[in-house]
Amino acid sequence: MLVISQEKEKKFYFRKANRLSGSLQFKKVFVQGKKYSNSFFSLYVLFDAKEKKIGLSVNKRVGSAVKRNGLKRRLREIFRLHQWELKPSLQVVVLKKEAACLSWSDLCSRFKELWGKAQLLTL
């Protein structure tokens, strides 16, 4: 006999609705949000939000466009996979030059560390 779980299945997606768009949204988070940082990222968080959104900012000093876009793609993937563990908030992540040399597992663990420091994790 096949038993189907009544629990709602979590869908892992990253839609445009999950992104901060426009300089006004970024500026609001930078001005009104709280800053948390480690040696690889700076995280600006605005807690009074109804949904989870993230914006990424990478300076040209990090490297070429290919390297910067690769880092942003990996961070979006980390957010996509762990968005169910986060409290609703608007987040802006500023990557530092040192983040370019991190492996996938290091990048993921350092980012989750920063979320823990900001008390964004629900688990």
VOPAGU-2260 file (C-alpha; in pm, 1 decimal, decimal comma):
REM VOPAGU-2260
SITE   aa  ch    i         X         Y         Z
SITE  MET   A    0       0,0       0,0       0,0
SITE  LEU   A    1     140,2     338,4     -99,1
SITE  VAL   A    2     116,3     611,2     163,8
SITE  ILE   A    3     131,5     967,8      40,8
SITE  SER   A    4     256,6    1224,3     287,1
SITE  GLN   A    5      19,0    1508,8     368,3
SITE  GLU   A    6     314,2    1739,9     436,0
SITE  LYS   A    7     349,7    2011,0     176,9
SITE  GLU   A    8     650,7    1947,3     -44,5
SITE  LYS   A    9     917,2    2217,5     -36,1
SITE  LYS   A   10     995,8    2351,5    -378,2
SITE  PHE   A   11    1342,5    2485,4    -428,6
SITE  TYR   A   12    1325,6    2785,3    -657,0
SITE  PHE   A   13    1479,3    3125,0    -695,7
SITE  ARG   A   14    1235,6    3358,0    -867,8
SITE  LYS   A   15    1265,0    3724,3    -948,8
SITE  ALA   A   16    1037,9    3786,3    -650,3
SITE  ASN   A   17    1322,9    3660,1    -428,2
SITE  ARG   A   18    1565,7    3923,3    -557,3
SITE  LEU   A   19    1619,0    4278,1    -449,6
SITE  SER   A   20    1586,2    4492,2    -756,9
SITE  GLY   A   21    1665,0    4854,0    -805,3
SITE  SER   A   22    1890,2    5088,9    -620,3
SITE  LEU   A   23    1609,8    5207,0    -387,0
SITE  GLN   A   24    1569,4    4861,7    -232,7
SITE  PHE   A   25    1944,9    4822,4    -191,4
SITE  LYS   A   26    1976,6    5170,2     -40,7
SITE  LYS   A   27    1693,0    5100,0     206,2
SITE  VAL   A   28    1871,0    4786,2     331,8
SITE  PHE   A   29    2209,6    4962,9     350,9
SITE  VAL   A   30    2068,7    5259,4     546,6
SITE  GLN   A   31    1808,5    5095,2     772,1
SITE  GLY   A   32    1953,9    4744,8     801,2
SITE  LYS   A   33    2203,2    4599,5    1043,4
SITE  LYS   A   34    2551,2    4492,6     930,3
SITE  TYR   A   35    2717,6    4158,8    1005,0
SITE  SER   A   36    3050,5    4060,5     857,1
SITE  ASN   A   37    3331,5    3810,2     851,5
SITE  SER   A   38    3650,3    3802,5     648,6
SITE  PHE   A   39    3467,5    3693,5     329,9
SITE  PHE   A   40    3129,8    3872,7     327,7
SITE  SER   A   41    2942,7    4168,4     465,1
SITE  LEU   A   42    2573,9    4102,2     522,2
SITE  TYR   A   43    2323,1    4383,8     560,0
SITE  VAL   A   44    1987,8    4267,4     696,2
SITE  LEU   A   45    1655,5    4445,1     727,2
SITE  PHE   A   46    1434,7    4234,7     953,1
SITE  ASP   A   47    1097,3    4407,2     914,0
SITE  ALA   A   48    1007,7    4228,2     590,1
SITE  LYS   A   49     726,9    3990,7     502,5
SITE  GLU   A   50     926,5    3785,5     256,3
SITE  LYS   A   51    1278,2    3658,1     198,5
SITE  LYS   A   52    1478,8    3852,4     -56,5
SITE  ILE   A   53    1847,3    3872,0    -132,9
SITE  GLY   A   54    2064,5    4109,2    -331,3
SITE  LEU   A   55    2427,0    4050,7    -421,7
SITE  SER   A   56    2700,2    4305,0    -475,3
SITE  VAL   A   57    3049,7    4218,2    -594,2
SITE  ASN   A   58    3324,7    4474,2    -639,2
SITE  LYS   A   59    3539,0    4471,6    -953,8
SITE  ARG   A   60    3844,9    4411,0    -734,1
SITE  VAL   A   61    3723,9    4053,4    -680,4
SITE  GLY   A   62    3823,1    3961,6   -1035,0
SITE  SER   A   63    3697,8    3938,3   -1389,1
SITE  ALA   A   64    3328,9    3942,7   -1479,4
SITE  VAL   A   65    3337,8    3564,8   -1519,0
SITE  LYS   A   66    3469,3    3519,5   -1163,8
SITE  ARG   A   67    3222,9    3773,0   -1015,3
SITE  ASN   A   68    2923,2    3617,1   -1190,1
SITE  GLY   A   69    3032,9    3269,9   -1081,8
SITE  LEU   A   70    3044,5    3382,5    -718,7
SITE  LYS   A   71    2701,5    3541,8    -743,8
SITE  ARG   A   72    2561,8    3227,8    -904,2
SITE  ARG   A   73    2698,4    3011,8    -621,7
SITE  LEU   A   74    2555,9    3242,8    -351,8
SITE  ARG   A   75    2214,3    3246,8    -519,5
SITE  GLU   A   76    2225,7    2867,1    -516,8
SITE  ILE   A   77    2310,1    2860,8    -144,2
SITE  PHE   A   78    2016,6    3095,7     -78,5
SITE  ARG   A   79    1786,8    2881,8    -295,3
SITE  LEU   A   80    1875,3    2561,8    -112,2
SITE  HIS   A   81    1850,7    2710,9     238,3
SITE  GLN   A   82    1569,0    2963,1     202,1
SITE  TRP   A   83    1333,2    2740,5     402,2
SITE  GLU   A   84    1562,1    2771,3     705,3
SITE  LEU   A   85    1563,4    3152,9     702,7
SITE  LYS   A   86    1343,2    3409,7     870,8
SITE  PRO   A   87    1173,1    3667,9     645,1
SITE  SER   A   88    1418,4    3950,0     580,2
SITE  LEU   A   89    1575,9    4163,6     312,9
SITE  GLN   A   90    1944,7    4083,8     274,2
SITE  VAL   A   91    2226,6    4241,8      79,3
SITE  VAL   A   92    2549,8    4046,2      56,4
SITE  VAL   A   93    2869,1    4229,1     -33,2
SITE  LEU   A   94    3143,3    3989,6    -133,4
SITE  LYS   A   95    3500,3    4064,1     -42,1
SITE  LYS   A   96    3802,0    3971,0    -253,2
SITE  GLU   A   97    3893,2    3681,5     -23,0
SITE  ALA   A   98    3567,0    3498,5    -106,2
SITE  ALA   A   99    3688,8    3427,5    -459,6
SITE  CYS   A  100    3926,5    3153,3    -343,9
SITE  LEU   A  101    3671,7    2953,5    -136,8
SITE  SER   A  102    3551,9    2610,2    -242,6
SITE  TRP   A  103    3179,2    2531,4    -258,8
SITE  SER   A  104    3169,4    2366,3      85,1
SITE  ASP   A  105    3369,5    2647,3     248,5
SITE  LEU   A  106    3153,1    2911,0      82,9
SITE  CYS   A  107    2837,5    2737,8     205,3
SITE  SER   A  108    2962,2    2691,5     562,5
SITE  ARG   A  109    3094,4    3050,3     592,1
SITE  PHE   A  110    2768,8    3188,8     458,1
SITE  LYS   A  111    2558,3    2980,1     697,2
SITE  GLU   A  112    2789,1    3093,8     979,6
SITE  LEU   A  113    2709,7    3453,5     891,9
SITE  TRP   A  114    2335,9    3378,8     881,8
SITE  GLY   A  115    2369,9    3226,4    1228,8
SITE  LYS   A  116    2554,0    3532,9    1353,6
SITE  ALA   A  117    2268,5    3749,3    1221,7
SITE  GLN   A  118    2015,9    3511,4    1383,9
SITE  LEU   A  119    1840,3    3448,9    1052,4
SITE  LEU   A  120    1825,9    3070,1    1080,0
SITE  THR   A  121    1501,0    2928,0    1216,9
SITE  LEU   A  122    1643,5    2585,2    1302,4
